[in-house]
Amino acid sequence: MAPRPLSAGSGVGSQTGRMRAFLAGVLTTLVALAVAAVLVVASLPVADAAPPAPAPATPSAPPAVIPPAKVAKGETWLADADLSSSRVLTSDGPLTDVTAKGAGVRLTADGLRAQRLDLDAVLPFATAARQIGQDVELYDAGNGRAGVRRTQTVLGRRVAVRATATVTAVDGQLVIVPESVDLGAFDALDTALSTAVRRLVTIRHTVTGLPAGVRLTGVKVEPDGFRAILTGSDVVLTQ
């Protein structure tokens, strides 16, 4: 029986914990940095200054989000917050070149809420391969393509497969579809085996464990991994 396209279903629990911990950590850091900045500015001495010259009247840009009517005691609300980090370590592997932007972020006793959350990060090939599992190797194949390498038994034959594939984000999934397949010594094999091998290196990685409203909306191949774009609205995170 021909193998099915790969998926990340076997790692749902691990992926769930990793993504929730990462997102919660990012937003908590956003709030902490912003609050710290406000406290520092508030502690600075105020010097007397001449009244500023009136600025020319220009139409003001509308606010990105509507502020709440009130904030409960112990809560913090941020209109917007940005955070960048060259490297983020998680229990399932590192993420690099991470940028997180939140709008309408509220820190409550129950957790964090964001009216909008945008994440941009590189998922290294080694990290992605571990999440997908099944002895998959991933690498940069150049020209915006990913390389996939596997050695498996197909229709009773041990085959080393190497493929060059396109990478897209489709319905929240990381989809890797081979454009060309190299079977090494078995390149002249029958059509049935060739079809089975193509399925072997077709990957549909379901993005699981994300809070409601957050999903993969874009992806591209970079030298060190997959550049992933995640976008969400009305995001609720609890520890």
N, C-alpha and C positions, 0 to 999 in steps of 0.2 A: 504494500500500500504506500502511495506517495506521501512524503512528509508534508505536514501543513505549514503555512507561513508561521514564522516565529512570533511570539507575543510575550509580553511581560506579565502574564497572569499569575505565574508562580511566585512573583515577588511583590504581590499587592500589599501585604502587611508591612514589609520593609519599606516599600516606596511610600506608603501612607505616612508612616512615622517620620521618614526623612523629610518629606515635603512639608508636613505640618510643622515640624521642629524648625526647619529652615525659614519658612515664611513667618512664623511667630518670632523667631530670633531677629529677622530683618526688621519687622515692624517695631518690635520692642526697642531695638537700637535706634530706629528713626525717632521714636518718641523721646527716648532718653537724651539723645544728642540735641534735639530741639529744645527740650525743657532746660537742659544745662546751658544752652546758648542764651535763653531768655533770662535765666538767673544771673549769668555773668553780665549781661548788658544792664540788668536792673541794678546791679551792685556798683556800677561805675559812677563816679562823681559827675554832677551836672554843672556845667560852667555857664555863666551868663553870656548871652550872645545877642547881638543886634538882631532885630526882627528881619527875617529874610525878605528879599524883594519878591513881590508877587509874581508867580509864574504865569506864563501865558495860558489862557484857558484852552484846554484840550480835552476831548472826550475821554473819560476813563474807561479802561477795559472792564468788562463784567467779571465778577469774581468767578474763580474756577468751580467753587462749590458754595452752597448756601450754608452759612453758619447756623448752628442749632440755636433755638430760642434761649436755652440755658444749659449749663453744664453742672451736673450733680457734684456734690462734695466728694473730693478724692479722684474725680475724673479729669482727664486732659484731652483737649481737642486741638488738632492741628489742621489748618486749611490745606497745607501741602508740606511734604517732606521728601528729601532726596538723600540717598545713601549710595556710595560707591565703595567697592572693596576689590582689591586685586585677587584675593583668594578667600574662600569660605570653606571651612572643613566641616564635614558631616560624618556620621557614623558609617555611611555607605560610600564615602569617597568625596573628593574635593570638587568644588565649583570654582571657576576662575572668571575674572573680569566681570564682576557682578554689579549691576546697577538696579536699584529699586526706587520707584517713585510712588508715593502714596498721596491720595487726596481725600480730605474729609476723614482723617484718621482720629479715632476716639479710643482712648485707653480707659477701660472700666475694670471693676473688680472681677468681672466674669471673663475678661480677655480683651481682645483687640477687634475693632471694627473699622473697615475702610470703605468709603463710598466708591473708591476706585484704587486699583493696585496694578502697576505695570512692572514686570520683572524682565531683565535682560541679562543673560548669563551664558557662559560657555560650559557645556557639559563635556568634559574630556572623553576621548574615545574609550579609554580604559574603564572609566566610571560607567559609561553607557553599556559597554560590553558585559560588565559584571551584572548590571541590572537585567539585561536581556538573558544572559546565561547561555546554556546549551553550546558551550565551547565556541562562541562567536568572537572573532577578532575584527576590529574596526580601525580604519586609518584613512588619512587624506589621500585621495587618488588624483587630485589636481582638477582644475577647471570646474570647481564647484561640485565635484562628485565625491562620493564616499567609496572606500574599498571595503569589501567584506571577504573574510577568509574563514573557511570551515573545513574540517576533515571528518566525514561521516560515512557510515555504511549505507549505501543506497541500492535497493534491489539486489542485495547480496554482494555488492562490490564496495570495497573501501576506496573512497574517492576524495581527493584533496581539491576543494573548490575555491576559486578566487574570482570575485566579480567586481565590476565597476558599476556603481548604482547612483540613481538620482535620489534626492532626499527632499521630502515635502512634509508639510503639516496638513493633515486631512481630518476634519471632524475631531480635533483634539488628539490625534495620533501622530506619532513619528513614523512616517512611512518610507521605507527604503526598498526601491524596486530596481533590480539589475538591468542594466543596458547591455552589457556584454559579460559573458561567463567563460572562464578559462578552466578546463577540466584536465589540463596537463596531458598525460599519456592517454587519457580517455576521450579526447576531443572528438574522435570519429565514432563515438558510441551511438546507439540507436536513439530515436526520437523520444521514446518513453523515458529513458534514463535522463536525457537532456531536460525534459520537462520537469521531472522529479527534482533534479538538481537546481533548476531555477527557483522552484518553490523553497528549496532548502536555504537559499540566500535572499529570499523575500521576507522582509521584516516589517511587522506592524506592531509597533510598541505602543500599547494603550497607556496614556498618561493617567495614572490612577493616584488616589490619595490626595488630590487637590481639594481645597475647600470649595464649597458650592460657589459657582460663578467664576472660578479661575480655570483657564484652559490654555493649551498650547495653540498659539495663533500664527506662529511663524518659525521657521528653522532654516539654517543654511550651514554649509560645511566650511569650516575654517581650518587652518593648519593644525591646531591643537585639539579640535573637537567640534561639537555641534553648537552653533550659536542659537539658543532657544529664546523665543519671545513668549512670555506668559502674560495674559491680561485678565483682569477680573473686576467685577462691580458688586457692590454690597457684600464684601468679603467679611466673614466672621471667623475669627481664630480664637481658640481657647487652648490653654495649656493642658 
